[in-house]
Amino acid sequence: MGQICKERSGSLKANLVGIPGSVLGGVAGLAVATIGVPAALGAAGFTGAGIVAGSLAAKMMSAAAVANGGGVAAGSAVAALQSIGAAGLSVATTAAVTAGGALLAAIFL
């Protein structure tokens, strides 16, 4: 029985080794999403002032309007991207990144 407990505890330790790396990877992904997505959308032409003329966003909006009979449908991909480009990511996403950073600080410091 002692041997089984030793083997189980050894495998548990081996399984826990990758957890800090996984947590770090998840938090890094959230950080990239929080900073990178609005930046990429702005570069594509989805800005707080509206869609930039001649940009990829303008081409997407034009295609969506033609496909929809003259207007962009509420809830469409173009509408959602413009909403994120104009307002940024939600408070919940920003809070998740902050909580992830606090978790990392608790683990590593």
Contacts in CASP RR format, 6 or more apart in sequence:
PFRMAT RR
TARGET T0000
AUTHOR 0000-0000-0000
METHOD contacts of the structure
MODEL  1
MGQICKERSGSLKANLVGIPGSVLGGVAGLAVATIGVPAALGAAGFTGAG
IVAGSLAAKMMSAAAVANGGGVAAGSAVAALQSIGAAGLSVATTAAVTAG
GALLAAIFL
20 107 0 8 1.000
20 108 0 8 1.000
23 100 0 8 1.000
23 103 0 8 1.000
23 104 0 8 1.000
23 107 0 8 1.000
24 104 0 8 1.000
27 97 0 8 1.000
27 100 0 8 1.000
27 101 0 8 1.000
27 103 0 8 1.000
27 104 0 8 1.000
30 93 0 8 1.000
30 96 0 8 1.000
30 97 0 8 1.000
30 100 0 8 1.000
31 97 0 8 1.000
33 89 0 8 1.000
33 93 0 8 1.000
33 97 0 8 1.000
34 89 0 8 1.000
34 93 0 8 1.000
34 94 0 8 1.000
34 97 0 8 1.000
37 84 0 8 1.000
37 89 0 8 1.000
38 84 0 8 1.000
38 85 0 8 1.000
38 88 0 8 1.000
38 89 0 8 1.000
41 57 0 8 1.000
41 81 0 8 1.000
41 84 0 8 1.000
41 85 0 8 1.000
42 85 0 8 1.000
44 55 0 8 1.000
44 56 0 8 1.000
44 57 0 8 1.000
44 81 0 8 1.000
45 51 0 8 1.000
45 52 0 8 1.000
45 55 0 8 1.000
45 56 0 8 1.000
45 57 0 8 1.000
45 58 0 8 1.000
46 57 0 8 1.000
46 81 0 8 1.000
46 82 0 8 1.000
46 84 0 8 1.000
46 85 0 8 1.000
46 86 0 8 1.000
47 85 0 8 1.000
47 86 0 8 1.000
48 85 0 8 1.000
48 86 0 8 1.000
48 87 0 8 1.000
50 82 0 8 1.000
50 86 0 8 1.000
51 57 0 8 1.000
51 58 0 8 1.000
51 61 0 8 1.000
51 82 0 8 1.000
52 58 0 8 1.000
57 78 0 8 1.000
57 81 0 8 1.000
57 82 0 8 1.000
60 77 0 8 1.000
60 78 0 8 1.000
60 81 0 8 1.000
61 72 0 8 1.000
61 78 0 8 1.000
61 82 0 8 1.000
64 71 0 8 1.000
64 72 0 8 1.000
64 73 0 8 1.000
64 76 0 8 1.000
64 77 0 8 1.000
64 78 0 8 1.000
65 71 0 8 1.000
65 72 0 8 1.000
68 76 0 8 1.000
72 78 0 8 1.000
72 79 0 8 1.000
73 79 0 8 1.000
END
